[in-house]
Amino acid sequence: WITFNKPKESSSNPNELVEHGGFLMALGLNGQLATLGKLESFDYLIRGNDMISIGILLGTCAAKRGSMDILATKKVATQVEALLPSTATELPLSNTTQVAGLAGLGLLYQGTGHRQMAEVCLMELGRPPGPEMENCTDRESYSLSAGLALGMITLGKGDLLNKGSLSDLRLPETLYHHMVGGPRSPSVYRHRFRSPSSYQIQEGDTVNVDITSPGATLALGLMFFNSGNKTYANWMNAPDSQFLLEFVRPDFLMIRTLAKGLIMWDSILPNSAWIDSHVPSSIRPYCLRRPGDDISLPQNGPRGITGSIDYETINQAYCNIIAGAALAMGLRFAGSNNSQAFEVLHRITRRLLAISKRSVAELAGKATVEQTICVLVLS
């Protein structure tokens, strides 16, 4: 029945292939794609259409989630360069298909702590750009997908694995290094990559956190999911001074706050105080304020410091921290019909909608405020 619904090769409507890719993924999410035969699956992948390949890879892995199925692993391996032997013939693999393959790998090995797959994902998360045009396009999505896959493979088993089979990989320290930056270790890449240098991109000898930080942050959050480990949760805290905030991209603060919520899962409370607790106390009086506003500073020093306050940095940080906390709350109470959580998120959304029409929104940037509103509505 599945193959009979396959679009004809001569189809002139490009949307048919996209729709069929979504159809295959939907079947996988319902657990029904596991009945698709081996030859039919590979026939889909051979066709080389990105949307259909993404649908079949994610659908198959979702249908066999956590099973470590060998045949499904082989399907993914044909589309992910990192899983192919170093002597294999170079294949013209699409970057988007490789991203989907890595995400599928995380689903297929979810919660298993499989060492080889964890190593592959860790390696790909921090993979440097290679010679020619290898790994030079859409690197952000590739690294994020590798981080999510690593988090899914070690889902909620961080403490157990880091004291046992994966202790020598030092996963938390390595991921933290990718999250905050620092010098790149050449030994990490010497086995897989013949030449870490690229003719197109010069990154130097430091980790490019713009590429690696989102994936590493979410990997840590998923690895220690619901562990309540305050050590790793404190790694996700927003910097507590304006000076340190300058060194962190505002959107990374949203991801870090979400990751902290994943780690402290049982500590999430459906009230405004829990969301506000993520905002550093040193910047709280200046959030959603304009220069010259009457700001009360309890025990924070003299009133005359307002002239040196960077309101743009503080307001952008505040919006992203609130968005991350709201998303964590939305995930925590998903499907629960919790009226308290709904009221809290609804109140913050209305407040930001009102602010978006005023000049104070321009301090954070209208794009930042709109993005925050979208995350709040989603939550």
Secondary structure, DSSP 8 states (H G I E B T S, - for coil): -TGGGS--TT---HHHHHHHHHHHHHHHHTT-GGGS-HHHHHHHHHT--HHHHHHHHHHHHHHTTTS--HHHHHHHHTT-GGGS-TTS------HHHHHHHHHHHHHHTTTT--HHHHHHHHHHHT----STTTT-SSHHHHHHHHHHHHHHHTTT-HHHHHTTTTGGGTHHHHHHHHHH--B--GGGTTTT-S----SS---TTB--HHHHHHHHHHHHHHHTTT---HHHHHHTS--SSHHHHTTS-HHHHHHHHHHHHHHTGGG--SSHHHHHTTS-TTTGGGTT--TTS----TTS--GGGGGG--HHHHHHHHHHHHHHHHHHHHHHTTTS--HHHHHHHHHHHHHHHHHTTSTTHHHH-HHHHHHHHHHHHH-
